[in-house]
Amino acid sequence: MGEEACPWGAPNTTSISCSLADVMSEQLAKELQLEEENAAFPEVVAVAEGPFITGENIDTSSDLMLAQMLQMEFDREYDAQLRREEKKINGDSKVSISFENYRKVHPYDSDSSEDEVDWQDTRHDPYRADKPTTTPRKGFVGKGKDITTKHDEVVCGRKNTARMENFAPEFQVGDGIGMDLKLSNQVFNALKQHAYSEERRSARLHEKKEHSTAEKAVDPKTRLLLYKMVNAGMLETITGCISTGKESVVFHAYGGKSATEDKVIPPECAIKVFKTTLNEFKNRDKYIKDDYRFKDRFSKLNPRKIIRMWAEKEMHNLTRMQNAGIPCPQVVILKKHVLVMSFIGQDQVPAPKLKDVTLSSEDMKKAYYQILNMMQQLYKECNLVHADLSEYNMLWHDGKVWLIDVSQSVEPTHPHGLEFLFRDCRNVSQFFQKGGVAEALNERELFNAVSGLNITADNEVDFQAEIEALEKMNEDHVQNHGKKLSMFSNDGDPPIYDE
């Protein structure tokens, strides 16, 4: 039995002798490193051969390989920058843009999941219905019984649906192609005409919105005038709109302090803003061009000047009526086309129109005689004809009738003054006869009572013919001699009807 090795003893080592040159050899160092790697990783996976180099088969001795590696890295960074820009621009928008055509194509794109391009970024949308195919030049497709011409109802309907996409962007057409909608030629032409009309109307309103008062009569220039009145202390505050009409819009305001002591501003005011567009009231010139007070200043080519004269005309007419003691709004101030008057009503509530109020028989009779006296005063003392007198332009407040809207009022010597007076008499007579006033005169009797002309005619046609003859005679005299006839002024006062 030989000697047993002691487990605690020192191991037997064999020393390998080497020279200093071997220790300093670079080749020996590489061999030792390979031995260690083979011991740690016994199974070596073969590198797949490909057209591009990878980290395991780098050959730094070739400048071409280095250039390809650098270019590939630059392309990766460039594509990543494009994706970041694309995501930043699109955000959460339903309509997205794509930089797909600007990306670099490399094999690594197929192995990277984050580089995959979503279908929304491609030119083809699989969820979008295809547009109808065009008909060839020959005008039909198919053969025999399956022939389909360009006049086929289904083909035309689908083509009309696709053509709706050419409408203006603000015209909502919906997804007609996706729903396979088929529009007939008649329906398509109607929609096309409507879209064209809407496009022109919107463009027209866009051009005029800063220069006209078509909507609520308040454009920037009008708003500036109102602001200046408030800043000057003439008005305390403007509360809101109380009435709209074809020629103007009326606002309620609380009065302020006047700059002069002789002028008193009422506690509540009505601001009448005349519309500076002639779209709704195109026949203004009939009332103003033949009025000698404004005839020389009339210009049909400048609507804003016409509106200012229209407002000035109402101011002068109200002043005449106020001096004669006729119940009407009191003029406070006129600024261009903005007329400030006293408010007929109380606590922001305007007085009701005569057509909207229910009066007793006594009050109705009282209102009739009051209107008759006012018409006579208007004709004799103010030398005016209302020209639009009806239950719509008369207010009932404090137990009496108030006249409003006298911008169209003319003098009796106006070429159509007597016609306007006869029309006013007809409106007043018909209203009170329907209201049950037995004493109400008919339109011819009322005309003679107001004007004092005492025209005798058995029927309305002859009566109007005599009125037109008087107007023609007066117009001829004006053209020949340059002054009005005196036949319209009576030697005696017109009869005053009282209760």
Salt bridges, closest charged atoms under 4 A:
ASP75 OD2 - HIS106 NE2 2.45
GLU86 OE1 - ARG103 NH2 3.25
ASP115 OD1 - ARG83 NH1 3.14
GLU165 OE2 - ARG128 NH2 3.69
GLU165 OE1 - LYS131 NZ 3.39
ASP180 OD1 - ARG158 NE 2.94
ASP180 OD2 - LYS182 NZ 3.24
GLU198 OE1 - ARG201 NH2 3.20
ASP219 OD2 - ARG304 NH2 2.98
GLU247 OE2 - LYS272 NZ 3.59
GLU268 OE2 - HIS252 NE2 2.71
GLU280 OE1 - LYS275 NZ 3.36
ASP285 OD2 - LYS300 NZ 3.83
ASP291 OD2 - ARG293 NH2 2.86
ASP291 OD2 - LYS313 NZ 3.97
GLU312 OE1 - ARG297 NH2 2.91
GLU312 OE2 - HIS316 NE2 3.35
GLU314 OE1 - LYS272 NZ 2.94
ASP356 OD1 - LYS355 NZ 2.72
ASP398 OD2 - HIS397 NE2 3.28
ASP405 OD1 - LYS272 NZ 2.84
GLU411 OE2 - ARG320 NH2 3.10
GLU419 OE2 - HIS416 ND1 3.75
GLU439 OE2 - LYS365 NZ 3.32
GLU460 OE2 - ARG426 NH2 2.50
ASP476 OD1 - LYS472 NZ 2.94
ASP493 OD1 - LYS380 NZ 2.98
